[in-house]
Amino acid sequence: MITLSDVTKVYNAGRPNEFAALRGVSLTIEGRTATALKGPSGSGKTTLLSLIGSMARPTSGRIALDGTVISSLPERFLTEIRRRTFGFVFQQFNLIRGLTALENVMIPAYPTGAPLEQIRRQARQRLEMLGLDGKAASKVEWLSGGEAQRVAIARALVNDPAVVIADEPTAHLDTALSREFMEIMAALRRDGRTLILASHDPLVYESALIDRVVTMRDGRVVDAGTGP
């Protein structure tokens, strides 16, 4: 369970360009559910995802993971929680050109200290799960858009995270690939993972996969939806 209590995020505090990206957000996300965050650009969806995934800290308020407050933990502990608990699928994929699909998937697992062969095996398993075993040795710039998206998903899963976070995951995909992405997410949901997806795409937030739709505007939750 992830709980946010009166969370705010202010950038450039005290400066003329001060901007409040989140304003007093309180929200509880149950484990093993699929939640969609929707709202216009600038509504705070991406900022909220970054705070939930421990990629940034709130300016005020608290964030708890399974009852433990994590928003005030030292960075060394936060890094470990981020690595073990969360898998991230970014809008731009963020794959490293010049590296193979397998090498890209392996990257998040290096800091765990696991033996290289174990990391390679985990990465291959994730690629095989997504039907990309034949593309492991391909440079990522040679892949199609759908293949690159699946490599990004495999990379997010390499450390076996309990929570998968995706920011506008279908923004650069056509309808067929968007539906394929949602089928992969449905499989992850059945596997017991918690999904949090930010999107303004109806294919995402109107999907039967989604248990709850949270609507945001101007840094606030204007409709928290209903849980499963």
N, C-alpha and C positions, 0 to 999 in steps of 0.2 A: 504494500500500500504506500502511495506517495501522497503526502499532505502538505499543502501550501497554506500558510496562515498570514493574512494581511501583508502579502509580499509586494514590495515596490522595487522598481529598478530605475534609477535616475542616471543619465549620462551628462557629463560636463557640469556637475553640481557647482553652483555658485558663480557660473560664468554666464555671459550674455546668451550663449547658445544652449543653456540647460534644457534638457528634454526628459520628460518622464515617460519611459516606454511602457512601464506597468504601474498601475495605480491601485493598491490595496486588493490584490487578487487573493482570494481564499478558495481553495479547491481540493477535493480529495479524489484520487484516482485509485480504484481498487485493482489489485493484482489479477492477472490473467483475464483482463478485459481489453477491448479495443476502443480507444477514445479518439475522436476527431476534433481538432480545433479548427473552426472556420471563422472567417471575417475578412474584411478588405485589407489591402496592403497598408502597413502602418498600424494595424490593430494590436500588435504585441505578440502575435503567435510565435514568431521565431525567437523573440526574447524569452518568452515563457518556456519554450523547449530547451533553450540553452541553460536556464536556471534549473529546470527539472533534471536535466542530464549532468548537472554539476560542472558545466563548461564555463559558467560565470556565477558570481555570487549576488544575492539580492542586496539592494541598498538598505532595506529594512524588512522586517518580517522573518518568518522561519520556514524552512523546508525540511520535512522529516521523511525518512525512508524506513518503512516497517517500524515506526515508533521512535527511531533514533534521529535526533536533529543532526543534519549533515551540513547545513548552510554555514555553520560557524566552525567547522573542523579545519585544522591546519591543512595546507595544500597537499602535503605528502599522503595524508589519509584520504583526502578527496580524490586524488589521482588514482589511488587503488580502487576506490568505490566506483569511479567512472569507468575504469578499465574492466572491472569484473561484472558490473551490473548493467551497464548500458551499451547498446550498439547503435551507431548513428548512420543513417542513410541521408546524404546531403543532396540538395536540389541540383547542384552542378556535378555530382558524382565524386569530384575531388580525387580521381585516380591519377597516378603519377605516370606520365608519358615516358616511354623508354624502358619501362619495366613490364614484365609479363603479367598476365592475369593472376597467376599463382603468387608472384612476388608481391603484388599489390595486396592480395588477401592476407598474406603473412605479416604485413607491417604492424598491425595493432597487437600482435601476439608476442613480438620481440621483447617488450619491456616486462613480460611476465617471468622471464628467466627460464622458461621451459627449454629443453634440449631442441636444437634446430630441427632434428628429424621429426620430433613430435609436432612442432609447429608446422612443418611442411605437410605432415600427414593430416593435421586438423584442417589446413587450408584446402588440401585436395578433397577432403570429405565434403566441405562446404560447397566447393565448385561442382562436385558430382551430384550433390543434392539438388542443385539448381540446373542440372543438365549441361554443365559447361566443362566436363572432364576433358573433352576434346580440344578445348581452348586454353588449357592451363599454360601452355608454352607460348601463346600468342601475345605479342605486345598489345597493350590496351588500345593504342591508337588504330589498330587494325580491326577492332571489334565494331559491330553494329551498335546502334543506340540501345536496343533491348539487351544485348549481351553485356554492354558496359554497365547497364543498370543492375543486372544480375551479379556481376562482379562486385559492385558496390554493396549489394545485399550480403553476398558471401563474406566480404570483409567485415561488415557489421556483425556477423554471426560467429566469427572465428574464435572469439573468447567465450562462446556459449552464454551470451547475456540473458538475463531474465526479462529485460525491458528493451524493446526496439523503438527508437525514435526516428521519425522520418519527417523532413521539412520540405513541403511542396514536392513530393516524390514523383508526381506525374506531370510536372510543369513543362518538361521538354520531351514528353512522350506522346505518340499518337494514341487514338482510342484503343486500338488493339493491344498495344504495349501497356497502356494504362490498366486494361482489364487483366492482362497477364501479371502485372505487378500486384494487383489486388488478390489474385488467386494465390500468389506466393505468400502474401500477408495472411490470407485465410489459413494456409497450411501452418504458418508459424503460430497463429492463434490456437489452432487445434493442438499444437505441440505444447501449449501451456504458457506461452510467452505473453507478456503485457505489451500492447501496441499503443503508441501515441503518435498520431499523424496530424500534421498541420497542413491544411489544403483549402483552396477556394474552388476545387474541382468537385462538381456533384458526383462524379464517378467514385470519388473517395468517400465523401461524407454522407452520401445517400446509399452506400453499399450495405447489403444485408450483413456484412461482416461487422460493421460498426455497432457497438453497444450503446454509445452515448455521443452526442454532438454538443460541444461546448462552443458557444458563439461569443466572439470578442469584438470590441470596438473601442478605439481610443485608449488602449491599455487597460481596459476593464473587461470583466466577464459580465456580459449582459444577459446571458442565458446559460445556466450551468447544465441544462439538459437533465435527463433522468438516468440513473444507473441501471444496469442489467438486472 
